[in-house]
Amino acid sequence: MTRPIIAEISSSALRHNLQVARNHAPQARIMAAVKANAYGHDVRVCAPVLTAAGVDAFAVASLEEAETLQALALNKPICLLGGPFTAEEVLLATERAYWLVIHEDRQLAWLESQIPHRALQIFIKVDTGMHRLGFAPERLGEVFAKLQSYPHWQVLGLMSHLARSDCPQDPFNDQQIAVFERMVKAYSGRTLGQHSLANSGAVLSLPSTHQYWVRPGLMMYGLSPFTGKNGVDLGLQPVLSWQSEIVATRHLQAGDWLGYGATWQAAEACRVGVVAAGYGDGYPRQLGSGAAIRVAGQETRTLARVSMDMLFVDITHIQADIGSKVTLMGGEGPTLESLAQQLDTIPYEMGCRIQMRVPRSLRA
Ligand SMILES: *Cc1c(COP(=O)(O)O)cnc(C)c1O
């Protein structure tokens, strides 16, 4: 028996969420974002399930992530959302037939400098207003003029990213959509017409953005991009359930102190469970006192400071003992959305925080 900590990944929830994306964007192909180790859910666990469920392509953030995915031999296109970071990466991407998102002049120069006779499929990223990556709209003419000398580079389509799709009513979306549509109209003829704009928020709420490829990430994992809503509210199923166990219990008397810093004092006699999970596993230290947590199917709260490998739970008023199952987040525990809100962050970050020493395991 090893340390009792695990993040269970639900394959049925992954399949369900992919289907929800399909239902929202029935005309589009689905490029699932699995960057950052599938938002911390483990790409090696999630990508085969999504492949078997018929996902059309994968999107990652780096060549290393692409290589991890490639090693799984899933035979789906892999798109590097940030394109190459060096000239050498162009070479490897060409060998592997990765799709590159080109957003900068220096990337065009790298393309020109590397074996320019091998076929290469690219997206041209256009900055429609987020001002993160992409060529300014007025520069696209120049970019496409340059590309004309390299007919073996196939431009799949134009790509852009929305800054405010978490807030579908925001007119900022309309502005970005209008710019994108204008660019599509002007340059589509020089591409294969495989344009892409929508991430999860837009898949769910902005149908005019769906184009040829949609690029959902967060919703694949059953999480909601919209503040004040859970994945379940959107018809999604949470994929991750982070579990551990109580490995020791304590009876405290009124006045006893608990944990590092002796910062928490028992106001009355109480019973405490010690759980084998801590900030070294990615459980946020800020959730140390009073955060919701589920123990043996009953809701309770954390107590005192979170240690690196352990944390405390209040089991005074619940049925629990050594060996009782603890759900830290997801599954039947508190939602990642609710904990994110408490931490003043977004659900995107929650899975990414879970360290690799927590094994991910697939369940039906
Ligand atoms: C991460 C990312 C996505 C996926 O976004 P979600 O909001 O998780 O659906 C799509 N496109 C780009 C360019 C991204 O970086």
The ligand as an SDF file (V2000), in Angstrom:
LIG
                    3D

 15 15  0  0  0  0  0  0  0  0999 V2000
   -6.1040   27.5380  -23.8110 C   0  0  0  0  0  0  0  0  0  0  0  0
   -6.5840   27.9780  -25.1260 C   0  0  0  0  0  0  0  0  0  0  0  0
   -7.8180   27.5310  -25.6090 C   0  0  0  0  0  0  0  0  0  0  0  0
   -8.8040   26.7820  -24.7540 C   0  0  0  0  0  0  0  0  0  0  0  0
   -9.4400   27.7090  -23.9140 O   0  0  0  0  0  0  0  0  0  0  0  0
  -10.5890   27.2950  -22.8880 P   0  0  0  0  0  0  0  0  0  0  0  0
  -11.0690   28.5780  -22.3640 O   0  0  0  0  0  0  0  0  0  0  0  0
   -9.9350   26.4350  -21.8640 O   0  0  0  0  0  0  0  0  0  0  0  0
  -11.6150   26.5490  -23.6530 O   0  0  0  0  0  0  0  0  0  0  0  0
   -8.1560   27.8780  -26.9030 C   0  0  0  0  0  0  0  0  0  0  0  0
   -7.3290   28.6260  -27.6710 N   0  0  0  0  0  0  0  0  0  0  0  0
   -6.1420   29.0890  -27.2200 C   0  0  0  0  0  0  0  0  0  0  0  0
   -5.2850   29.9040  -28.1150 C   0  0  0  0  0  0  0  0  0  0  0  0
   -5.7340   28.7890  -25.9380 C   0  0  0  0  0  0  0  0  0  0  0  0
   -4.5750   29.2570  -25.4920 O   0  0  0  0  0  0  0  0  0  0  0  0
  1  2  1  0
  2  3  1  0
  2 14  2  0
  3  4  1  0
  3 10  2  0
  4  5  1  0
  5  6  1  0
  6  7  2  0
  6  8  1  0
  6  9  1  0
 10 11  1  0
 11 12  2  0
 12 13  1  0
 12 14  1  0
 14 15  1  0
M  END
$$$$
